[in-house]
């Protein structure tokens, strides 16, 4: 039988020694179809280059082997014919197999049958049949559909900071807002700021007319001047009264000394009258002389009683009873008693001073009130921020309490969000909050939990959370919608996998176990891991995985442990 030329047979170039041995005597594809008789098949199956292994012991004869081979060849021809018919209907891409892999398989078949000489002829027939199939389909490769390799996607295992977050929608609101209104009535004279303008704390926003307010201030200042003059007069009177009282106290001392002198004179004249009367009885004095001595006695007695009466009159206001009557203490010390009498006898003048002082205070209050109204005519911003609204125009009348300007602070804002009551226990003040702004293309900002409402809404079963954050670039505006993520727990250097990739989650010896598939050396391998808590849609893996492992994330339900797989072309693994 003729062989195919080397250029026509794809198995001929290049070939190893095993390929040459197996390929010896194999007909070309066009010749293989012509083998119809048993002799031709025998020639095809039993080449001269194949011999019984040396020293092999068999319990059959060569004729029996050839007979077996001929029988096997007929069976193989029938099978090969059916296979070939089926394969010719497949697309080209489904019929290609790498030539090297084919010859590695044929070499294995050869080694198997060399160890069992009884099955040598059948083995040769099988090999020949496979070679016939190979030769019938020209090209570099044949179908790999026989392998049925699944395509998978993988993600790399890596250590990272695991975070547990609570997600909820939120609304931006202001941290500080000033609704500014005029505290006095008036007419708008000038407007310095308008909506959208930035203002500093204390900066002028508008000015009211101040002519009538300036006149009121002048009048109040005049009344204050008059009150001060009245105060000075009252104080002068008080000083004069104190000096007068002091003089009265000194005159009382003089009067008391005069009483003593007049009393002594009275006693002396009375004794002298008694003596002269005895002389007069003896006839030693005339009636005229006796009358003169009697007149002297009456004069001294009158002087004495007059001095006493004057002293008693002058003592009114300087008696201990007077102090007691005014509910004052009576000091034992002489100087302190004098001071008490001075205070007691100048109460009227002191009251006049108090009235004058009250007048000054009233006038000062009027001045301050006029100054206050004059100051309030200038509308200023109590906070730094941006003018959100303006309510009046120049020339319009301003009413007390009527909103004029609204200024909001934008460099720092608050995001309010509602958290379900079952999540409330995991939130504490100071926790980090991340915000995604849909209006700005998903830009993210970071803030901190500042306030947690202690009240649960009975309808929504949620509590309000207030999160403060810096907004120096003024990206956030009051009223904006944001997506909030409050970080309630963090674990550095942890490993977590998507929860959906965990299979057969179970409890074993007090630990939670699960199965995952990893990709290694072209195959899928099942691996048991120990899992921990949830971090969003991922679960922590405590043990069983190492950084760098390739975790399979597709076709998990159809995978078998050790099954060959390949990574889907065109799909990049995460981290590449």
ABEGO torsion letter per residue (X at the ends): XBBBBAAABAAAOBBBAAAAAAABGBBBAAAAAABABAAAAAAAABBAABBBBBGBBBABBAAAAAAAAAAAAAAAAAAAAAAAAAAAABBAAAABBBAAAAAAAAAAAAAAAAABAAAAAAAAAAAAAAAAAAAABBEABBBAAAAGBBBBBBBBBBBBBBBBBBBBBBBBBBABBBBBBBABBEBBABBABBBGBBBBBGBBABBBBAAAAAAAAAAAAAAAAAAAAAAAAAAAAAAAAAAAAAAAAAAAAAAAAAAAAAAAAAAAAAAAAAAAAAAAAAGABBAAAAAAAAAAAAAAAAAAAAAAAAAAAAABGABAAAAAAAGBBBBABAAAAAAAAAAAAAAAAAAAAAAAAAAAAAAAAAAAAAAAAAAAABBBBABBEBBABBABBBGBBBBBGBBABBBBBAABBBBBBBBBAAAAAABBBGBBBBBBBAAAGGBBBBBBBABBBABBBAAAGBBBBBBBBBAAAGABBBGBBBBBBBBABBBBGBBBBBAAABBGBBBBGGBBBBBBBBBBGGBBBBBBBBBBBBBEABBBBABGBBBGBBBBABGAAABBBGBBBBBBBGBBBBGX
